Amino acid sequence: MKREIIITDDGSTTIHLPEWNEQYHSKHGAIQEAYHVFIKQGLQELSSSEIAILEIGFGTGLNCFITYLSSLDSSLHIKYTGVEAYPVATEEIEKLNYLSELKAENHRAVFSNIHSSPWESQQEITPQFLLTKQEKFFSDIDDSEAYDLVYFDAFGARVQPELWTEEIFAAMFKALRSGGILVTYAAKGSVRRAMLAVGFEVERLPGPPGKREMLRARKPI
């Protein structure tokens, strides 16, 4: 499938799949979307100093990198697990402009380590940020009460509806600890109903630029 690097509306890049007319991040702003959905409505909602995060769709590593950056001015200790069935090629990562757009050139070594670290084993990116990358399908996730926060950043239901089913969200519910939350850019009624069906408490929130709404789901205590 053809893949192109494109510039989104906030100046940051993403990967575009012309055949699907789908992107890894919002064409209205990759960095803006990531901060709004996953940091503002996800990470900043948690008060614990130790947070275990599961990312569904590791992709370009943008969400992981901005989570690392967001943890620098705090005492947060983060264990980050990124699941990806089809890892992005190194040559594509090198064409992304996240370091310059985030004014994070002094963290180039961390960004490089995030992408070059081995898969299937926990790596210490910094003493406060541990990363495990897992190459597998989302349907193979079987963790139980292991995470405080899920970044659900799969390709949209329009092109991959099988990733937005009750079965997948049941696995997310199981993977979260009591009181844990899941955030996603999606706001479709079918997605919300699938979340509710497996036991989540779901709220609609204002979306990032270009989207009216997004969803946040919480596992009851």
Helices and strands as residue ranges (DSSP letters): E 4-7, E 13-17, E 22-23, H 30-34, I 35-40, G 43-45, E 50-56, H 62-71, E 77-83, H 90-93, H 98-101, G 105-107, H 108-116, E 122-126, E 129-134, G 138-140, E 147-152, G 161-163, H 166-175, E 176-184, H 189-197, E 201-206, E 213-218
